[in-house]
Amino acid sequence: MLFLKLRGSSTLSKISSSCLKSYAVSPSLKLFIPSSRASFLNDLSRHLTKSAIISSPAAPSSHSSTLKPKSAAKKPSRKSINAILTAKKPSKSSLAAKKRAAAKLEKKRKELIAARVLKRSISLKRARDKRQALKDKLTARLNSTKRFVNPPSTNLVSTFNAYVGEKIIEFNKHPESTFRTSRSSTLAKICNSWANVDPQDKKMYEEIAAQKNLKKMEIAKAWWEKVDPKLITLENQRRYNLNKKNKDNSSYKRLRKIANPFAPKLPTGTFGFFVKELSLNPPENFSIKKCAEVWKNMSDAEKKIFYDRKDKARQEYKSQKLLFSQSS
């Protein structure tokens, strides 16, 4: 009864018809009459199993039986279809209004782009004019007599200069001194008196000169450590321009190129080492011309000593220059 309830009335009719057909086909089954209800149900279940296998030999797996059926595509409602069908086409006036609005927006966009381009070009022109003004100013400065930097002097003070300086200080201490009114005559007297100075007093002026030189070197070294190298380059360029400009002027005093006096100096060449060696014991009528003649007549083995000195000095110069550039 439970089986029949699950299947329903239509299923029962199908089962009964299939059972009758099977009984009609098989003579052995015709003679068979079930003795009880239980045996009938067992035979019936076996028959249904066979018929299920025959009708569907490739039975679906347990995994596929658990899958949910796909939901059908949702059809558009009648209301939405009617709304699409009954939608009005845009009129000519509305299309024209849209075109006018689009043209207005496009015109505004072009005006904004043109304003930006104009603003950019104005700013670029200002920057270009500013750079040109600075360039012209620098060019004028490079051809003027005004210095970019004024390095302190590193010229050593001699004993005689120390004596003259001390005497000038003594003259200025007295209010009745005539040094300011008759400067040239007073300096002449001081210079003439140097020959009569006692040797012991000269040693005192030597110490004064040494102290002044030490102080000058300290000031110059501190200045060169702080100065900007770019200003040194500009000052040398200014001096070069002035020397070139006044090349034909005989009364013009040429300006020397300034350089750091504390930087390592490039050693002399091979011939310079030979001249230095020869000047320690100079022969008669010693001159550069005679040194050149002697150098020309020397063998390669004799010259090799001076070549080795030059190479060693150059190696020392490179190492010192590297250390100087790292420290500055």
C-alpha positions in Angstrom: 0.0 0.0 0.0 2.9 2.3 0.8 4.3 1.7 -2.7 1.0 2.4 -4.3 0.6 5.6 -2.3 3.9 6.9 -3.4 3.4 6.2 -7.0 -0.3 7.2 -7.3 -3.2 5.8 -9.3 -1.7 6.3 -12.7 1.5 4.5 -11.7 -0.7 1.6 -10.4 -2.5 1.3 -13.7 0.9 1.2 -15.5 2.2 -1.5 -13.2 -0.8 -3.7 -13.5 -0.8 -3.4 -17.3 2.9 -4.2 -17.5 2.4 -7.2 -15.2 -0.5 -8.5 -17.3 1.6 -8.1 -20.5 4.5 -10.1 -18.9 2.1 -12.8 -17.8 0.6 -13.0 -21.3 4.0 -13.2 -23.0 5.5 -15.8 -20.8 3.7 -19.2 -20.5 5.5 -20.0 -17.3 4.2 -16.9 -15.7 0.7 -17.7 -16.8 0.7 -20.8 -14.8 2.1 -19.0 -11.8 -0.4 -17.7 -9.3 1.0 -15.9 -6.3 0.3 -17.7 -3.1 0.4 -14.6 -0.9 0.5 -10.8 -1.1 4.2 -10.7 0.0 5.3 -13.0 -2.9 3.3 -10.9 -5.3 5.0 -7.7 -4.2 8.5 -9.3 -4.4 7.9 -10.5 -8.0 6.5 -7.1 -8.8 9.6 -5.3 -7.5 11.9 -7.6 -9.5 9.9 -7.0 -12.6 10.1 -3.2 -12.1 13.8 -3.4 -11.6 14.3 -5.3 -14.9 12.1 -2.9 -16.8 14.0 0.1 -15.4 17.4 -1.3 -16.4 16.1 -2.1 -19.9 14.6 1.3 -20.4 17.6 3.3 -19.2 20.8 1.3 -19.3 23.1 4.3 -18.4 21.6 5.2 -15.1 22.6 8.6 -13.8 25.1 8.7 -10.9 24.2 9.6 -7.3 26.0 12.9 -7.7 23.9 14.0 -10.7 20.7 13.0 -9.0 21.4 15.5 -6.3 21.9 18.4 -8.7 19.1 20.9 -8.8 17.4 21.6 -12.1 18.3 24.8 -13.9 15.9 27.5 -13.5 14.2 28.6 -16.7 15.1 32.0 -18.3 12.9 34.7 -17.0 10.5 35.9 -19.6 9.9 39.6 -20.0 6.6 40.7 -18.5 3.7 41.9 -20.7 3.9 45.3 -19.0 7.6 45.8 -20.0 6.8 44.7 -23.6 3.9 47.1 -23.8 6.1 49.9 -22.5 8.8 49.3 -25.2 6.1 49.1 -27.9 4.3 52.2 -26.8 7.5 54.3 -26.3 7.4 57.5 -28.4 10.1 58.4 -30.8 12.0 61.6 -30.0 10.7 64.6 -31.9 12.7 66.8 -34.2 12.6 69.7 -31.8 14.0 67.6 -29.0 16.8 66.4 -31.2 17.7 69.9 -32.3 17.8 71.0 -28.6 20.1 68.2 -27.8 22.4 69.1 -30.7 22.4 72.8 -29.6 23.3 71.7 -26.0 26.1 69.4 -27.3 27.5 72.2 -29.5 27.4 74.6 -26.6 29.3 72.2 -24.4 31.9 71.6 -27.2 32.4 75.3 -27.6 32.9 75.8 -23.9 35.4 72.9 -23.9 37.4 74.4 -26.7 37.4 77.8 -25.0 38.8 76.2 -21.8 41.5 74.5 -23.8 42.4 77.7 -25.6 42.6 79.6 -22.2 44.8 76.9 -20.8 47.1 77.0 -23.8 47.3 80.8 -23.7 48.1 80.7 -20.0 50.8 78.1 -20.5 52.4 80.0 -23.4 52.4 83.2 -21.3 54.2 81.4 -18.4 56.7 79.8 -20.7 57.4 83.2 -22.3 58.0 84.8 -18.9 60.3 82.0 -17.8 62.2 82.3 -21.1 62.5 86.1 -20.7 63.7 85.6 -17.1 66.4 83.2 -18.2 67.5 85.5 -21.0 67.7 88.5 -18.6 69.8 86.4 -16.2 72.0 85.3 -19.1 72.5 88.9 -20.2 73.2 90.0 -16.7 75.9 87.3 -16.3 77.4 88.2 -19.6 77.7 91.8 -18.6 79.2 90.8 -15.3 81.8 88.6 -16.9 83.0 91.6 -18.9 83.0 94.1 -16.0 85.8 95.1 -13.7 83.9 94.0 -10.6 85.2 90.8 -9.0 83.1 87.8 -8.2 85.4 86.9 -5.3 88.5 88.4 -3.8 90.8 85.7 -2.4 93.1 86.7 0.4 96.8 87.1 -0.5 99.2 84.3 0.2 102.3 86.3 -0.5 104.9 85.8 2.2 106.0 88.8 4.3 109.7 89.3 4.2 111.9 90.5 7.1 112.3 93.8 5.4 108.5 94.2 5.0 108.0 93.4 8.6 110.5 96.1 9.6 108.9 98.7 7.4 105.4 97.8 8.8 106.5 98.1 12.4 108.2 101.5 11.7 105.0 102.8 10.1 103.0 101.7 13.1 105.4 103.6 15.4 105.1 106.8 13.2 101.3 106.7 13.4 101.3 106.5 17.2 102.6 110.0 17.4 100.1 112.8 16.6 102.9 115.1 15.5 104.1 112.7 12.9 104.4 113.9 9.4 103.9 110.5 7.8 100.5 111.2 6.4 101.6 114.5 4.8 105.0 113.4 3.6 104.5 109.7 3.1 107.1 109.1 0.3 109.9 110.9 2.1 109.2 109.0 5.4 109.2 105.7 3.6 112.4 106.5 1.9 114.0 107.2 5.4 112.7 104.0 6.8 114.1 102.0 3.8 117.4 103.6 4.1 117.6 102.9 7.8 117.2 99.1 7.2 120.9 98.8 6.3 122.0 100.2 9.7 119.8 97.8 11.7 121.6 95.5 14.1 121.7 91.8 13.2 120.1 90.9 16.6 117.2 93.3 15.8 116.8 91.7 12.4 116.2 88.3 14.1 113.3 89.9 16.0 111.8 91.1 12.7 112.3 87.7 11.2 110.1 86.2 14.0 107.5 89.0 13.4 107.5 88.1 9.7 107.0 84.3 10.5 104.1 85.1 12.8 102.4 87.3 10.1 102.9 84.6 7.4 101.4 81.9 9.7 98.4 84.1 10.3 98.0 84.9 6.6 98.1 81.2 5.7 95.4 80.3 8.3 93.1 83.0 7.0 93.7 82.0 3.4 93.1 78.3 4.1 89.9 79.0 5.9 88.7 81.2 3.0 89.5 78.5 0.4 87.7 75.8 2.3 84.4 77.8 2.4 84.4 79.4 -1.1 82.1 78.1 -3.8 84.1 76.6 -6.7 81.6 78.0 -9.2 82.5 81.5 -8.2 86.2 80.7 -8.7 85.3 79.5 -12.3 83.3 82.7 -13.0 86.1 84.9 -11.7 88.7 83.2 -13.9 86.3 83.6 -16.9 86.0 87.3 -16.1 89.8 87.7 -16.0 90.2 85.8 -19.2 87.6 88.0 -21.0 89.3 91.2 -19.7 92.8 90.0 -20.8 91.4 89.1 -24.2 89.6 92.5 -24.5 92.8 94.5 -23.5 95.2 92.3 -25.5 96.4 95.2 -27.6 96.6 97.6 -24.7 100.2 97.9 -23.7 99.5 99.7 -20.4 97.1 97.0 -19.2 98.4 94.7 -16.5 97.3 91.1 -17.2 95.2 89.4 -14.5 96.5 86.0 -13.4 94.2 83.0 -13.0 93.4 82.3 -9.4 93.7 78.8 -8.0 93.8 77.1 -4.6 97.3 77.5 -3.3 96.8 74.6 -0.9 95.9 72.1 -3.6 98.5 69.6 -4.7 100.6 70.9 -7.5 101.4 69.0 -10.7 105.1 68.0 -10.6 107.5 69.1 -13.3 108.5 67.0 -16.3 111.6 64.8 -16.8 113.7 67.7 -18.1 112.6 69.8 -15.1 114.0 67.1 -12.7 117.3 67.1 -14.7 117.6 70.9 -14.4 116.9 70.8 -10.7 119.6 68.2 -10.3 122.1 70.1 -12.3 121.3 73.4 -10.5 122.6 71.9 -7.2 126.1 71.9 -8.7 125.9 74.3 -11.6 128.7 74.4 -14.1 130.2 77.6 -15.5 127.9 79.7 -17.6 124.9 77.8 -16.3 121.8 78.4 -18.5 118.7 76.5 -19.7 120.1 76.4 -23.2 123.3 74.6 -22.0 121.1 72.2 -19.9 119.2 71.4 -23.1 122.4 70.6 -25.0 123.6 68.3 -22.2 120.2 66.6 -22.0 120.3 66.0 -25.7 123.7 64.3 -25.6 122.7 62.0 -22.7 122.0 58.3 -23.3 118.7 56.6 -22.6 120.2 54.8 -19.5 121.3 58.1 -18.0 117.9 59.7 -18.7 116.0 56.7 -17.2 116.8 58.0 -13.6 114.9 61.2 -14.2 112.1 59.4 -16.0 111.6 57.2 -12.9 111.6 60.3 -10.7 108.9 61.9 -12.8 106.7 58.8 -12.7 107.0 58.5 -8.9 106.2 62.2 -8.5 103.1 61.8 -10.7 101.8 58.8 -8.7 102.2 60.8 -5.5 100.4 63.7 -7.1 97.4 61.6 -8.1 97.0 60.1 -4.6 97.4 63.6 -3.0 94.8 65.1 -5.4 92.3 62.3 -4.6 92.7 62.9 -0.9 92.3 66.7 -1.3 89.2 66.3 -3.4 87.6 64.0 -0.8 88.4 66.4 2.1 87.2 69.6 0.3 
